[in-house]
């Protein structure tokens, strides 16, 4: 099975709750360019997925969502 690069993003709220989000790496580790600074952050709607979904299937779902978003962002 081919390895897939994954990155975890942890967000902590002021009330102490936190969430961990899994995704494809957006910013390569070796770059420090200002072009790669985060300018916006948004969350999708919550979507229930099957418990037995594989990581490959999950990444395919995320990639499909990203393709749709790119067409809608102006």
PDB file as gemmi writes it, atoms N, CA and C in Angstrom:
CRYST1    1.000    1.000    1.000  90.00  90.00  90.00 P 1                      
ATOM      1  N   UNK A   1       0.845  -1.172   0.000  1.00  0.00           N  
ATOM      2  CA  UNK A   1       0.000   0.000   0.000  1.00  0.00           C  
ATOM      3  C   UNK A   1       0.895   1.242   0.000  1.00  0.00           C  
ATOM      4  N   UNK A   2       0.593   2.187  -0.861  1.00  0.00           N  
ATOM      5  CA  UNK A   2       1.378   3.415  -0.965  1.00  0.00           C  
ATOM      6  C   UNK A   2       1.098   4.322   0.239  1.00  0.00           C  
ATOM      7  N   UNK A   3       2.142   4.836   0.894  1.00  0.00           N  
ATOM      8  CA  UNK A   3       1.907   5.742   2.028  1.00  0.00           C  
ATOM      9  C   UNK A   3       1.311   7.074   1.558  1.00  0.00           C  
ATOM     10  N   UNK A   4       0.462   7.641   2.378  1.00  0.00           N  
ATOM     11  CA  UNK A   4      -0.172   8.922   2.095  1.00  0.00           C  
ATOM     12  C   UNK A   4       0.299   9.913   3.150  1.00  0.00           C  
ATOM     13  N   UNK A   5       0.834  11.067   2.741  1.00  0.00           N  
ATOM     14  CA  UNK A   5       1.246  12.046   3.751  1.00  0.00           C  
ATOM     15  C   UNK A   5       0.018  12.657   4.420  1.00  0.00           C  
ATOM     16  N   UNK A   6      -0.006  12.651   5.736  1.00  0.00           N  
ATOM     17  CA  UNK A   6      -1.110  13.240   6.481  1.00  0.00           C  
ATOM     18  C   UNK A   6      -0.564  14.260   7.467  1.00  0.00           C  
ATOM     19  N   UNK A   7      -1.380  15.242   7.773  1.00  0.00           N  
ATOM     20  CA  UNK A   7      -1.000  16.246   8.757  1.00  0.00           C  
ATOM     21  C   UNK A   7      -2.170  16.419   9.707  1.00  0.00           C  
ATOM     22  N   UNK A   8      -1.867  16.556  10.999  1.00  0.00           N  
ATOM     23  CA  UNK A   8      -2.893  16.804  12.002  1.00  0.00           C  
ATOM     24  C   UNK A   8      -2.883  18.287  12.353  1.00  0.00           C  
ATOM     25  N   UNK A   9      -4.056  18.871  12.444  1.00  0.00           N  
ATOM     26  CA  UNK A   9      -4.199  20.253  12.882  1.00  0.00           C  
ATOM     27  C   UNK A   9      -5.044  20.215  14.147  1.00  0.00           C  
ATOM     28  N   UNK A  10      -4.512  20.720  15.236  1.00  0.00           N  
ATOM     29  CA  UNK A  10      -5.242  20.749  16.502  1.00  0.00           C  
ATOM     30  C   UNK A  10      -5.648  22.177  16.796  1.00  0.00           C  
ATOM     31  N   UNK A  11      -6.915  22.379  17.089  1.00  0.00           N  
ATOM     32  CA  UNK A  11      -7.435  23.701  17.424  1.00  0.00           C  
ATOM     33  C   UNK A  11      -8.005  23.631  18.830  1.00  0.00           C  
ATOM     34  N   UNK A  12      -7.533  24.511  19.687  1.00  0.00           N  
ATOM     35  CA  UNK A  12      -8.035  24.556  21.059  1.00  0.00           C  
ATOM     36  C   UNK A  12      -8.855  25.825  21.249  1.00  0.00           C  
ATOM     37  N   UNK A  13     -10.032  25.664  21.834  1.00  0.00           N  
ATOM     38  CA  UNK A  13     -10.911  26.791  22.111  1.00  0.00           C  
ATOM     39  C   UNK A  13     -10.600  27.369  23.486  1.00  0.00           C  
ATOM     40  N   UNK A  14     -11.026  28.587  23.717  1.00  0.00           N  
ATOM     41  CA  UNK A  14     -10.777  29.232  25.005  1.00  0.00           C  
ATOM     42  C   UNK A  14     -11.432  28.482  26.162  1.00  0.00           C  
ATOM     43  N   UNK A  15     -12.515  27.731  25.877  1.00  0.00           N  
ATOM     44  CA  UNK A  15     -13.185  26.984  26.937  1.00  0.00           C  
ATOM     45  C   UNK A  15     -12.487  25.659  27.263  1.00  0.00           C  
ATOM     46  N   UNK A  16     -11.340  25.390  26.625  1.00  0.00           N  
ATOM     47  CA  UNK A  16     -10.569  24.187  26.904  1.00  0.00           C  
ATOM     48  C   UNK A  16     -10.865  23.025  25.974  1.00  0.00           C  
ATOM     49  N   UNK A  17     -11.961  23.067  25.229  1.00  0.00           N  
ATOM     50  CA  UNK A  17     -12.257  21.996  24.281  1.00  0.00           C  
ATOM     51  C   UNK A  17     -11.318  22.104  23.086  1.00  0.00           C  
ATOM     52  N   UNK A  18     -11.056  20.965  22.461  1.00  0.00           N  
ATOM     53  CA  UNK A  18     -10.204  21.001  21.287  1.00  0.00           C  
ATOM     54  C   UNK A  18     -10.644  19.954  20.282  1.00  0.00           C  
ATOM     55  N   UNK A  19     -10.234  20.170  19.053  1.00  0.00           N  
ATOM     56  CA  UNK A  19     -10.530  19.225  17.982  1.00  0.00           C  
ATOM     57  C   UNK A  19      -9.270  18.959  17.189  1.00  0.00           C  
ATOM     58  N   UNK A  20      -9.191  17.774  16.626  1.00  0.00           N  
ATOM     59  CA  UNK A  20      -8.064  17.401  15.784  1.00  0.00           C  
ATOM     60  C   UNK A  20      -8.602  17.116  14.394  1.00  0.00           C  
ATOM     61  N   UNK A  21      -7.979  17.731  13.413  1.00  0.00           N  
ATOM     62  CA  UNK A  21      -8.396  17.581  12.030  1.00  0.00           C  
ATOM     63  C   UNK A  21      -7.264  16.933  11.255  1.00  0.00           C  
ATOM     64  N   UNK A  22      -7.606  15.977  10.405  1.00  0.00           N  
ATOM     65  CA  UNK A  22      -6.626  15.231   9.625  1.00  0.00           C  
ATOM     66  C   UNK A  22      -6.758  15.661   8.172  1.00  0.00           C  
ATOM     67  N   UNK A  23      -5.626  15.926   7.542  1.00  0.00           N  
ATOM     68  CA  UNK A  23      -5.683  16.311   6.142  1.00  0.00           C  
ATOM     69  C   UNK A  23      -4.363  16.127   5.443  1.00  0.00           C  
ATOM     70  N   UNK A  24      -4.365  16.443   4.175  1.00  0.00           N  
ATOM     71  CA  UNK A  24      -3.149  16.404   3.388  1.00  0.00           C  
ATOM     72  C   UNK A  24      -2.302  17.611   3.746  1.00  0.00           C  
ATOM     73  N   UNK A  25      -0.988  17.475   3.822  1.00  0.00           N  
ATOM     74  CA  UNK A  25      -0.139  18.623   4.149  1.00  0.00           C  
ATOM     75  C   UNK A  25      -0.336  19.746   3.137  1.00  0.00           C  
ATOM     76  N   UNK A  26      -0.501  20.932   3.636  1.00  0.00           N  
ATOM     77  CA  UNK A  26      -0.723  22.093   2.781  1.00  0.00           C  
ATOM     78  C   UNK A  26       0.560  22.877   2.564  1.00  0.00           C  
ATOM     79  N   UNK A  27       1.356  23.009   3.622  1.00  0.00           N  
ATOM     80  CA  UNK A  27       2.587  23.787   3.556  1.00  0.00           C  
ATOM     81  C   UNK A  27       3.762  22.838   3.745  1.00  0.00           C  
ATOM     82  N   UNK A  28       4.629  22.742   2.750  1.00  0.00           N  
ATOM     83  CA  UNK A  28       5.800  21.861   2.900  1.00  0.00           C  
ATOM     84  C   UNK A  28       6.669  22.302   4.070  1.00  0.00           C  
ATOM     85  N   UNK A  29       7.252  21.335   4.757  1.00  0.00           N  
ATOM     86  CA  UNK A  29       8.078  21.624   5.935  1.00  0.00           C  
ATOM     87  C   UNK A  29       9.292  22.481   5.610  1.00  0.00           C  
ATOM     88  N   UNK A  30       9.865  22.310   4.436  1.00  0.00           N  
ATOM     89  CA  UNK A  30      11.135  22.950   4.114  1.00  0.00           C  
ATOM     90  C   UNK A  30      10.990  24.415   3.674  1.00  0.00           C  
ATOM     91  N   UNK A  31       9.787  24.921   3.548  1.00  0.00           N  
ATOM     92  CA  UNK A  31       9.612  26.288   3.074  1.00  0.00           C  
ATOM     93  C   UNK A  31       9.244  27.225   4.216  1.00  0.00           C  
ATOM     94  N   UNK A  32       9.750  28.418   4.165  1.00  0.00           N  
ATOM     95  CA  UNK A  32       9.423  29.426   5.170  1.00  0.00           C  
ATOM     96  C   UNK A  32       8.897  30.682   4.495  1.00  0.00           C  
ATOM     97  N   UNK A  33       8.502  30.547   3.269  1.00  0.00           N  
ATOM     98  CA  UNK A  33       8.069  31.684   2.471  1.00  0.00           C  
ATOM     99  C   UNK A  33       6.810  32.328   3.038  1.00  0.00           C  
ATOM    100  N   UNK A  34       6.749  33.650   2.939  1.00  0.00           N  
ATOM    101  CA  UNK A  34       5.558  34.369   3.385  1.00  0.00           C  
ATOM    102  C   UNK A  34       4.362  34.048   2.496  1.00  0.00           C  
ATOM    103  N   UNK A  35       4.618  33.547   1.292  1.00  0.00           N  
ATOM    104  CA  UNK A  35       3.525  33.170   0.394  1.00  0.00           C  
ATOM    105  C   UNK A  35       2.723  32.004   0.964  1.00  0.00           C  
ATOM    106  N   UNK A  36       3.294  31.278   1.903  1.00  0.00           N  
ATOM    107  CA  UNK A  36       2.635  30.101   2.449  1.00  0.00           C  
ATOM    108  C   UNK A  36       1.981  30.363   3.802  1.00  0.00           C  
ATOM    109  N   UNK A  37       1.845  31.619   4.195  1.00  0.00           N  
ATOM    110  CA  UNK A  37       1.185  31.942   5.452  1.00  0.00           C  
ATOM    111  C   UNK A  37      -0.324  31.748   5.304  1.00  0.00           C  
ATOM    112  N   UNK A  38      -0.982  31.318   6.356  1.00  0.00           N  
ATOM    113  CA  UNK A  38      -2.422  31.100   6.329  1.00  0.00           C  
ATOM    114  C   UNK A  38      -3.128  32.453   6.276  1.00  0.00           C  
ATOM    115  N   UNK A  39      -4.032  32.603   5.317  1.00  0.00           N  
ATOM    116  CA  UNK A  39      -4.750  33.874   5.192  1.00  0.00           C  
ATOM    117  C   UNK A  39      -6.220  33.725   5.568  1.00  0.00           C  
ATOM    118  N   UNK A  40      -6.769  32.514   5.460  1.00  0.00           N  
ATOM    119  CA  UNK A  40      -8.165  32.270   5.823  1.00  0.00           C  
ATOM    120  C   UNK A  40      -8.297  30.861   6.373  1.00  0.00           C  
ATOM    121  N   UNK A  41      -9.327  30.649   7.146  1.00  0.00           N  
ATOM    122  CA  UNK A  41      -9.615  29.328   7.694  1.00  0.00           C  
ATOM    123  C   UNK A  41     -11.123  29.173   7.719  1.00  0.00           C  
ATOM    124  N   UNK A  42     -11.639  28.083   7.171  1.00  0.00           N  
ATOM    125  CA  UNK A  42     -13.070  27.849   7.228  1.00  0.00           C  
ATOM    126  C   UNK A  42     -13.326  26.360   7.413  1.00  0.00           C  
ATOM    127  N   UNK A  43     -14.515  26.059   7.883  1.00  0.00           N  
ATOM    128  CA  UNK A  43     -14.903  24.683   8.169  1.00  0.00           C  
ATOM    129  C   UNK A  43     -16.064  24.284   7.271  1.00  0.00           C  
ATOM    130  N   UNK A  44     -16.066  23.037   6.846  1.00  0.00           N  
ATOM    131  CA  UNK A  44     -17.172  22.508   6.053  1.00  0.00           C  
ATOM    132  C   UNK A  44     -18.336  22.165   6.980  1.00  0.00           C  
ATOM    133  N   UNK A  45     -19.443  21.807   6.386  1.00  0.00           N  
ATOM    134  CA  UNK A  45     -20.540  21.255   7.177  1.00  0.00           C  
ATOM    135  C   UNK A  45     -20.089  19.911   7.744  1.00  0.00           C  
ATOM    136  N   UNK A  46     -20.691  19.485   8.822  1.00  0.00           N  
ATOM    137  CA  UNK A  46     -20.355  18.189   9.417  1.00  0.00           C  
ATOM    138  C   UNK A  46     -21.008  17.100   8.583  1.00  0.00           C  
ATOM    139  N   UNK A  47     -20.233  16.091   8.233  1.00  0.00           N  
ATOM    140  CA  UNK A  47     -20.747  14.997   7.403  1.00  0.00           C  
ATOM    141  C   UNK A  47     -20.439  13.678   8.093  1.00  0.00           C  
ATOM    142  N   UNK A  48     -21.465  12.867   8.292  1.00  0.00           N  
ATOM    143  CA  UNK A  48     -21.265  11.540   8.876  1.00  0.00           C  
ATOM    144  C   UNK A  48     -20.673  10.610   7.821  1.00  0.00           C  
ATOM    145  N   UNK A  49     -19.653   9.864   8.219  1.00  0.00           N  
ATOM    146  CA  UNK A  49     -19.045   8.890   7.316  1.00  0.00           C  
ATOM    147  C   UNK A  49     -19.081   7.524   7.989  1.00  0.00           C  
ATOM    148  N   UNK A  50     -19.027   6.460   7.197  1.00  0.00           N  
ATOM    149  CA  UNK A  50     -19.048   5.118   7.791  1.00  0.00           C  
ATOM    150  C   UNK A  50     -17.856   4.889   8.711  1.00  0.00           C  
ATOM    151  N   UNK A  51     -18.082   4.205   9.826  1.00  0.00           N  
ATOM    152  CA  UNK A  51     -17.014   3.919  10.792  1.00  0.00           C  
ATOM    153  C   UNK A  51     -15.889   3.112  10.175  1.00  0.00           C  
ATOM    154  N   UNK A  52     -16.203   2.246   9.222  1.00  0.00           N  
ATOM    155  CA  UNK A  52     -15.201   1.345   8.659  1.00  0.00           C  
ATOM    156  C   UNK A  52     -14.528   1.925   7.414  1.00  0.00           C  
ATOM    157  N   UNK A  53     -14.674   3.232   7.169  1.00  0.00           N  
ATOM    158  CA  UNK A  53     -14.058   3.850   6.001  1.00  0.00           C  
ATOM    159  C   UNK A  53     -12.536   3.814   6.159  1.00  0.00           C  
ATOM    160  N   UNK A  54     -11.845   3.422   5.101  1.00  0.00           N  
ATOM    161  CA  UNK A  54     -10.383   3.373   5.147  1.00  0.00           C  
ATOM    162  C   UNK A  54      -9.819   4.790   4.984  1.00  0.00           C  
ATOM    163  N   UNK A  55      -8.557   4.941   5.336  1.00  0.00           N  
ATOM    164  CA  UNK A  55      -7.896   6.242   5.184  1.00  0.00           C  
ATOM    165  C   UNK A  55      -7.877   6.640   3.704  1.00  0.00           C  
ATOM    166  N   UNK A  56      -7.618   5.683   2.819  1.00  0.00           N  
ATOM    167  CA  UNK A  56      -7.630   5.971   1.382  1.00  0.00           C  
ATOM    168  C   UNK A  56      -8.983   6.514   0.942  1.00  0.00           C  
ATOM    169  N   UNK A  57     -10.057   5.914   1.412  1.00  0.00           N  
ATOM    170  CA  UNK A  57     -11.403   6.374   1.054  1.00  0.00           C  
ATOM    171  C   UNK A  57     -11.670   7.764   1.630  1.00  0.00           C  
ATOM    172  N   UNK A  58     -11.213   7.983   2.854  1.00  0.00           N  
ATOM    173  CA  UNK A  58     -11.396   9.285   3.484  1.00  0.00           C  
ATOM    174  C   UNK A  58     -10.652  10.377   2.714  1.00  0.00           C  
ATOM    175  N   UNK A  59      -9.417  10.099   2.322  1.00  0.00           N  
ATOM    176  CA  UNK A  59      -8.630  11.079   1.565  1.00  0.00           C  
ATOM    177  C   UNK A  59      -9.288  11.353   0.212  1.00  0.00           C  
ATOM    178  N   UNK A  60      -9.814  10.316  -0.433  1.00  0.00           N  
ATOM    179  CA  UNK A  60     -10.507  10.516  -1.708  1.00  0.00           C  
ATOM    180  C   UNK A  60     -11.725  11.420  -1.517  1.00  0.00           C  
ATOM    181  N   UNK A  61     -12.441  11.239  -0.421  1.00  0.00           N  
ATOM    182  CA  UNK A  61     -13.590  12.077  -0.110  1.00  0.00           C  
ATOM    183  C   UNK A  61     -13.161  13.527   0.100  1.00  0.00           C  
ATOM    184  N   UNK A  62     -12.066  13.725   0.836  1.00  0.00           N  
ATOM    185  CA  UNK A  62     -11.546  15.070   1.082  1.00  0.00           C  
ATOM    186  C   UNK A  62     -11.092  15.713  -0.225  1.00  0.00           C  
ATOM    187  N   UNK A  63     -10.373  14.965  -1.051  1.00  0.00           N  
ATOM    188  CA  UNK A  63      -9.900  15.514  -2.319  1.00  0.00           C  
ATOM    189  C   UNK A  63     -11.061  15.912  -3.224  1.00  0.00           C  
ATOM    190  N   UNK A  64     -12.115  15.109  -3.237  1.00  0.00           N  
ATOM    191  CA  UNK A  64     -13.291  15.449  -4.044  1.00  0.00           C  
ATOM    192  C   UNK A  64     -13.926  16.738  -3.535  1.00  0.00           C  
ATOM    193  N   UNK A  65     -13.971  16.908  -2.225  1.00  0.00           N  
ATOM    194  CA  UNK A  65     -14.538  18.123  -1.644  1.00  0.00           C  
ATOM    195  C   UNK A  65     -13.683  19.330  -2.011  1.00  0.00           C  
ATOM    196  N   UNK A  66     -12.365  19.178  -1.951  1.00  0.00           N  
ATOM    197  CA  UNK A  66     -11.470  20.276  -2.296  1.00  0.00           C  
ATOM    198  C   UNK A  66     -11.633  20.680  -3.753  1.00  0.00           C  
ATOM    199  N   UNK A  67     -11.823  19.722  -4.635  1.00  0.00           N  
ATOM    200  CA  UNK A  67     -12.017  20.044  -6.060  1.00  0.00           C  
ATOM    201  C   UNK A  67     -13.287  20.866  -6.238  1.00  0.00           C  
ATOM    202  N   UNK A  68     -14.346  20.522  -5.540  1.00  0.00           N  
ATOM    203  CA  UNK A  68     -15.606  21.283  -5.641  1.00  0.00           C  
ATOM    204  C   UNK A  68     -15.417  22.695  -5.078  1.00  0.00           C  
ATOM    205  N   UNK A  69     -14.681  22.806  -3.961  1.00  0.00           N  
ATOM    206  CA  UNK A  69     -14.481  24.117  -3.339  1.00  0.00           C  
ATOM    207  C   UNK A  69     -13.672  25.043  -4.240  1.00  0.00           C  
ATOM    208  N   UNK A  70     -12.669  24.514  -4.910  1.00  0.00           N  
ATOM    209  CA  UNK A  70     -11.832  25.341  -5.773  1.00  0.00           C  
ATOM    210  C   UNK A  70     -12.656  25.978  -6.884  1.00  0.00           C  
ATOM    211  N   UNK A  71     -13.682  25.271  -7.349  1.00  0.00           N  
ATOM    212  CA  UNK A  71     -14.534  25.809  -8.398  1.00  0.00           C  
ATOM    213  C   UNK A  71     -15.478  26.895  -7.891  1.00  0.00           C  
ATOM    214  N   UNK A  72     -15.712  26.935  -6.570  1.00  0.00           N  
ATOM    215  CA  UNK A  72     -16.650  27.886  -6.003  1.00  0.00           C  
ATOM    216  C   UNK A  72     -15.979  29.096  -5.383  1.00  0.00           C  
ATOM    217  N   UNK A  73     -14.677  29.002  -5.096  1.00  0.00           N  
ATOM    218  CA  UNK A  73     -13.970  30.110  -4.446  1.00  0.00           C  
ATOM    219  C   UNK A  73     -13.525  31.107  -5.504  1.00  0.00           C  
ATOM    220  N   UNK A  74     -13.789  32.376  -5.259  1.00  0.00           N  
ATOM    221  CA  UNK A  74     -13.385  33.426  -6.210  1.00  0.00           C  
ATOM    222  C   UNK A  74     -12.492  34.412  -5.527  1.00  0.00           C  
TER     223      UNK A  74                                                      
END                                                                             
